[in-house]
């Protein structure tokens, strides 16, 4: 089966930059208050959008 696309050096470089940024975000510790705030916002948004469809 032939490849449907190719990875150019520019694409590979961009993917490496994205992966590096993703790793930095994953390794960054959030202050507990901020983490709780983000959890609450996610819960509210999830509830809002799930009831919106009904």
C-alpha positions in Angstrom: 0.0 0.0 0.0 1.6 3.3 -1.0 2.0 6.1 1.4 -0.7 8.7 1.2 1.6 11.5 2.5 5.2 12.2 3.3 6.9 13.9 6.2 8.9 16.8 5.0 11.7 18.2 7.2 9.5 21.2 8.0 6.6 19.0 9.2 9.0 16.9 11.3 10.5 20.0 12.9 7.0 21.4 13.7 6.0 18.1 15.2 9.1 18.1 17.4 8.3 21.6 18.6 4.7 20.6 19.4 5.9 17.5 21.3 8.5 19.5 23.3 5.8 22.0 24.3 3.4 19.1 25.2 6.1 17.5 27.4 6.7 20.8 29.2 3.0 21.3 29.9 2.7 17.7 31.2 5.7 18.2 33.6 4.5 21.6 34.9 2.9 21.3 38.3 -0.2 23.4 38.8 -0.9 25.1 42.2 -3.7 23.1 43.9 -6.2 26.1 43.8 -5.7 26.5 40.1 -6.1 22.7 39.4 -9.4 22.7 41.4 -10.6 25.8 39.5 -9.9 24.1 36.2 -11.7 20.9 37.3 -14.7 22.9 38.4 -14.8 24.8 35.1 -14.5 21.6 33.1 -17.4 20.0 35.1 -19.6 23.1 34.6 -18.9 23.2 30.9 -19.5 19.4 30.5 -22.8 19.7 32.3 -23.8 22.8 30.3 -23.1 21.2 26.9 -24.6 17.8 27.8 -27.9 19.3 28.9 -27.9 21.7 25.9 -28.4 18.7 23.5 -31.5 17.5 25.3 
